[in-house]
Amino acid sequence: MIRFAPRCRWIVGVVCLLASGPAAVRAAEASKPLEVLYITGGCCHDYEGQKKVITQGLAARARINCTIVHEGGSSTDHKISIYSKPDWSKGYDVVFHNECFAGVKDPEFLKGIVAEHEKGTPAVLMHCAMHCYRAGNDDWFKFVGITSPGHDKHYPYTVNLVADHPILKGLSKQWEMPNEELYYCDKVWNTATPLAEAMSQERKSMQTVIWTNQYGKARVFGTTIGHYTPTVEMPAFLDLVTRGTLWAAGKLQDDGKPTAELAGTPGEAAAAKDWALSVNLPQAEQSKAVKIFNGRDMEGWEGQIDPYWSVAGGEIVGRNTEANAPKVSTYLLTKKPYRNFRLLLEGKLAESEMHSGVAVWGKKFDKDGEASSYQGHLVMFPSGYGLYDLYRRNGISGDQEGRGKAAGKQHEWNQMEILAIGSR
């Protein structure tokens, strides 16, 4: 269990499981987020930056949870490992392809990718995904919905909407792109429907840049826009790919808004933008990261929530007064236990001059009639960083050379990373 002491505000980002451990707390079926498998990597693009912008953008606009698979460095011929697993898309509602591996030319490997979608797993494809897996056949292009052999030079261009579709809600009929890379479109397959196009300066003709496709039982949304990270950061672009993702999953209403169960609250939107999601995790941990706070309510948590704990503006707020102070102390506990993890969070001691903290390596126990008391170790902040044995009331490890206190900010947000492995 992970526990939080009161008298402070917390934004709890992610727990990254470093070894075997429980899965993330799941909501009731009706309130589950849309689970997206975000696959990225390869040459020629800022995939490290784009994955953060896109996954946070999706989560800020709807109840969308992304699992990231980022492999291949800057190569063109890497085979994403998950594609070789049987039923590789199982457990996900949509697969978001933002990879660039034109050098992978194995027809059997390609067959394993598209077969999963043909069975019904929806897909979103972005930019260089259109140039991947050139295996000497049309299998990939049929799945994508267009055939693109290359691109123009880089220049600003105008995206012209050519259809009335929920995915396009809110976009200008003529959407101005900054310096971008316009892809050629040699063929629109008969299963695809163009939604927008742009004029090629080199070909002197319109090229499809946004479309939908039906591939077997799967809905597919695609756009060739998105070479540069500043383009991807545009709110209109993030709106577009969010609606495309929802549409592919059958969760986009005619007005361009998510269905009711996926409409995020302001608190969830705020939580989706927190610092923890911007941290560069070791690659082995990226696919294991789980959110333990949904930005909305106390789902997945227990303890003496009333009267000490609440949620406001995407933050967990702990508050007590002299009149209702507990005999021992009051903790907010995760219902699920975690071991061997990296915890990323932000905390602010709102008023007190004392300290707050995160407790690990322990267990819940009853003390002086308080069932949610705790036996274990407390990582304290910000007035006195260190590791403290709560049960025996002993210090274990102090603030080495005062570096923790020097870095900590009283009454301001503190960004913290706690690594707990075995008993260390």
Secondary structure, DSSP 8 states (H G I E B T S, - for coil): --EE-SSEEEEEEEEEE-SS--------GGG--EEEEEEEEESSS-HHHHHHHHHHHHHHHSSEEEEEEE-STT-SS---GGGGSTTTTTT-SEEEEEEE-TT---HHHHHHHHHHHHTT--EEEEGGGGG----SSSHHHHHHSEE---EEEEEEEEEEE-S--GGGTT--SEEEEEEEEEE---EE-TTEEEEEEEE-TTT-SEEEEEEEEEETTEEEEEE---SSHHHHTSHHHHHHHHHHHHHHTT-B-TTS-B-GGG---HHHHHHHT-GGGGS---HHHHTTEEES--SSS-TTEEESHHHHEEEETTEEEE---TTT--SS---EEESS---SEEEEEEEE--S-SSEEEEEEEEEEEEETTEEEEEEEEEEEEESS-EEEETTTTEEEE--GGGHHHHH--TTS-EEEEEEE-TT-
